[in-house]
Amino acid sequence: MRTFVLAGGCFWCLDAVYRTLDGVTDVVSGYAGGTVVDPSYEAVCTGQTGHAEVVAVSFDETVIPQDVILDVFFTLHDPRQLNRQGNDVGTQYRSAMFYEDDLQKALFEEAIARADSLWDGGIVTTLEPLRDFYTAEDYHQDFFAKNPGQGYCLAVAVPKVNKVRKSFASYIRN
């Protein structure tokens, strides 16, 4: 099992997409990259804690390759937008990859290089050491499945889920 901690805008979208993939064993929404111990959602939303909304994606490499997990990440959000994704604006929505060690950092650098050609350059995704991960409040976990009719989910998450389903059809759960 491997786990990657990734930030690409609102964690609800990343959570919704990764839960559709075969081989993903767990997705936990949380916060990383900040200076406040055990921040609340409300505090993170102020942009003052330094945290990003992230997901910790755990997966079985014998079912889904780590490169696919990372390529999905660069498919489901626009890594050229600095400190935002669409109408979600602030450092808490930055595109970031939080690495645990030098090997993971190198793997993330390779994924950024692949994405750079996909997006014709301009990638602003940051590589940051994973110092702490704080699990988000319960109501953020598996938010899309619990709130499929919610406006944000319909307008933002559904198109991202559909895009990944189309691009990575062979890895979608049956």
RAZI-V525103 format. One record per residue. RES is the residue in one letter. SS is DSSP state (A for helix, B for strand, O for the rest). PSI is psi in radians with two decimals (* if undefined). BURIAL is + if it has 24 or more other C-alpha atoms within 12 Angstrom, else -. Layout:
# RAZI-V525103
res = (RES/RES)
ss = (SS/SS)
psi = (PSI/PSI)
burial = (BURIAL/BURIAL)
This chain:
# RAZI-V525103
res = (M/R/T/F/V/L/A/G/G/C/F/W/C/L/D/A/V/Y/R/T/L/D/G/V/T/D/V/V/S/G/Y/A/G/G/T/V/V/D/P/S/Y/E/A/V/C/T/G/Q/T/G/H/A/E/V/V/A/V/S/F/D/E/T/V/I/P/Q/D/V/I/L/D/V/F/F/T/L/H/D/P/R/Q/L/N/R/Q/G/N/D/V/G/T/Q/Y/R/S/A/M/F/Y/E/D/D/L/Q/K/A/L/F/E/E/A/I/A/R/A/D/S/L/W/D/G/G/I/V/T/T/L/E/P/L/R/D/F/Y/T/A/E/D/Y/H/Q/D/F/F/A/K/N/P/G/Q/G/Y/C/L/A/V/A/V/P/K/V/N/K/V/R/K/S/F/A/S/Y/I/R/N)
ss = (O/B/B/B/B/B/B/B/O/O/A/A/A/A/A/A/A/A/O/O/B/O/O/B/B/B/B/B/B/B/B/B/O/O/O/O/O/O/O/O/A/A/A/A/A/O/O/O/O/O/O/B/B/B/B/B/B/B/B/O/O/O/O/O/O/A/A/A/A/A/A/A/A/A/A/A/O/O/O/O/O/O/O/B/B/O/O/B/B/O/A/A/A/O/B/B/B/B/B/O/O/A/A/A/A/A/A/A/A/A/A/A/A/A/A/A/A/A/O/O/O/O/O/O/O/B/B/B/B/O/O/O/B/B/B/O/O/A/A/A/O/O/A/A/A/A/O/O/O/O/A/A/A/A/A/A/A/A/A/A/A/A/A/A/A/A/A/O/A/A/A/B/O/O)
psi = (2.46/2.74/2.30/2.43/2.04/2.52/2.19/0.94/-2.65/2.31/-0.32/-0.68/-0.81/-0.76/-0.85/-0.74/-0.89/-0.51/-0.28/-0.18/2.31/2.36/-0.29/2.12/-0.37/2.55/2.16/2.12/2.47/-2.80/2.44/2.79/0.19/-2.98/-0.15/2.33/2.27/1.07/2.71/2.85/-0.75/-0.72/-0.75/-0.69/-0.35/-0.34/0.06/-0.22/-0.31/-0.10/2.68/2.61/2.20/2.91/2.46/1.92/2.00/2.40/2.77/1.93/-0.32/-0.21/-0.73/2.13/2.60/-0.59/-0.59/-0.74/-0.77/-0.63/-0.61/-0.75/-0.79/-0.15/-0.61/-0.17/2.91/1.79/0.14/-0.10/2.07/2.13/0.72/2.84/1.91/-2.19/-0.10/1.94/2.37/2.81/-0.39/-0.25/0.27/2.77/2.03/2.66/2.19/1.97/2.57/-0.45/3.10/-0.60/-0.78/-0.64/-0.78/-0.71/-0.74/-0.66/-0.71/-0.68/-0.68/-0.72/-0.73/-0.75/-0.56/-0.70/-0.58/-0.68/0.14/0.72/3.13/0.29/2.27/0.13/2.26/2.64/2.14/2.46/2.46/1.79/-0.83/2.59/2.21/2.18/2.32/2.90/2.67/-0.67/-0.21/-0.29/2.22/0.71/-0.78/-0.80/-0.58/-0.35/0.94/-0.41/0.01/2.44/-0.81/-0.75/-0.78/-0.72/-0.59/-0.85/-0.78/-0.83/-0.61/-0.74/-0.79/-0.68/-0.78/-0.69/-0.70/-0.79/-0.45/0.74/-0.63/-0.18/0.10/2.41/2.53/*)
burial = (-/+/+/+/+/+/+/+/+/+/+/+/+/+/+/+/+/+/+/+/+/+/+/+/+/+/+/+/+/+/+/+/+/+/-/-/-/-/+/+/+/-/-/+/-/-/+/-/+/+/+/+/+/+/+/+/+/+/+/-/-/-/-/+/-/+/+/+/+/+/+/+/+/+/+/+/+/+/+/+/+/+/+/+/+/-/-/+/-/+/+/+/+/+/+/+/+/+/+/+/-/-/-/+/-/-/+/+/+/-/+/+/+/-/+/-/-/-/-/-/-/-/+/+/+/+/+/+/+/+/-/+/+/+/+/+/-/-/-/+/+/+/+/+/-/-/-/-/-/-/-/-/+/-/-/+/+/+/-/+/+/+/-/+/+/-/-/+/-/-/+/+/-/-)
